[in-house]
Amino acid sequence: MKITTKEIIKILPFEEKFRNGLLDSFDSLNPDQKYHIERVIWNFYEALYNLKLQENIETAMINVRKGNTGVDEDFYGKIKKQTEEEMTKSFYQGTADADLTKIRTKLEEILSKTK
């Protein structure tokens, strides 16, 4: 499944009014604003993906140590696939409010330049 910037915006835990405003104005932003917003959104998504991947690797390593599973040539590939599936099903919820506030502030600054 291909994930788009707008799909990520839809699942971010933003206030509904802010999310809807961002989605409504996204297509009409100038290229510079759209670029900066996409960078912020995708950097955030990548950080969340990496956190989830690390969590899954740690869980898999614990299972290996307990003898519940073995390590084969596709060990990390399976973990990456599992992480990708989890990220497409639901967005990682363990993000600190402070990080969301910073992201929202940055996005609001970019959007305010259009007005």
C-alpha positions in Angstrom: 0.0 0.0 0.0 1.3 3.4 -1.0 1.1 6.0 1.8 0.6 9.6 0.8 1.2 12.8 2.7 -2.5 13.4 2.9 -3.0 9.9 4.4 -0.4 10.6 7.0 -2.1 13.9 7.9 -5.4 12.1 8.3 -4.0 9.7 10.9 -1.8 12.1 12.8 -3.3 12.9 16.2 -4.0 16.6 15.5 -7.0 18.5 16.6 -9.8 17.8 14.1 -10.2 21.5 13.0 -6.5 21.9 12.4 -6.3 18.6 10.5 -9.3 19.4 8.3 -7.9 22.9 7.6 -4.5 21.4 6.6 -6.2 18.8 4.3 -8.5 21.4 2.7 -5.7 23.9 2.0 -3.0 21.3 1.1 -3.6 21.1 -2.6 -3.8 24.9 -3.0 -0.5 25.6 -1.2 2.3 27.0 -3.3 5.1 24.6 -4.1 7.4 26.0 -1.4 4.9 25.6 1.4 3.8 22.2 0.2 7.5 21.1 0.1 8.1 22.2 3.7 4.9 20.7 5.0 5.6 17.4 3.3 9.1 17.4 4.7 7.8 17.9 8.3 5.1 15.2 7.8 7.4 12.6 6.3 10.2 13.3 8.8 7.7 12.7 11.5 6.4 9.5 9.9 9.9 8.2 9.4 10.7 8.9 13.1 7.6 7.0 14.1 8.4 4.1 11.7 12.0 3.8 13.1 10.7 3.8 16.7 8.2 1.0 15.8 10.9 -0.9 13.9 13.3 -0.7 16.8 10.5 -1.9 19.2 9.7 -4.9 16.9 13.4 -5.8 16.6 13.7 -5.7 20.4 10.6 -7.9 20.8 11.9 -10.4 18.2 15.3 -10.6 20.0 13.6 -11.3 23.3 11.7 -14.1 21.6 14.9 -15.5 20.2 16.6 -15.4 23.6 13.5 -17.2 25.2 13.7 -19.8 22.4 10.3 -19.0 21.1 11.6 -18.3 17.6 14.8 -18.7 15.6 16.9 -16.5 13.4 17.0 -17.2 9.7 18.2 -15.4 6.7 15.0 -13.3 6.4 14.8 -12.4 10.1 15.1 -8.7 9.7 13.1 -8.7 6.5 10.2 -10.3 8.4 10.5 -7.6 11.1 10.5 -4.8 8.5 7.5 -6.3 6.8 5.6 -6.6 10.1 6.5 -3.0 11.0 5.3 -1.7 7.6 2.0 -3.6 8.1 1.5 -2.2 11.5 2.2 1.3 10.3 -0.4 1.0 7.6 -3.0 -0.4 9.9 -2.7 2.1 12.7 -0.4 5.0 13.4 2.0 4.7 16.3 0.3 6.4 19.3 3.3 6.7 21.7 4.3 10.2 20.5 4.9 12.8 23.1 2.5 15.8 23.2 5.5 18.1 23.0 6.6 16.7 19.7 3.1 17.1 18.3 3.0 20.7 19.5 6.3 21.5 17.8 5.1 19.9 14.5 1.7 21.7 14.7 3.4 25.0 15.4 5.8 24.5 12.4 2.9 23.6 10.1 0.8 26.6 11.3 3.7 28.9 10.6 4.0 27.6 7.0 0.2 27.8 6.5 0.0 31.3 7.9 2.4 32.5 5.2 -0.4 31.8 2.6 -2.8 34.2 4.3 
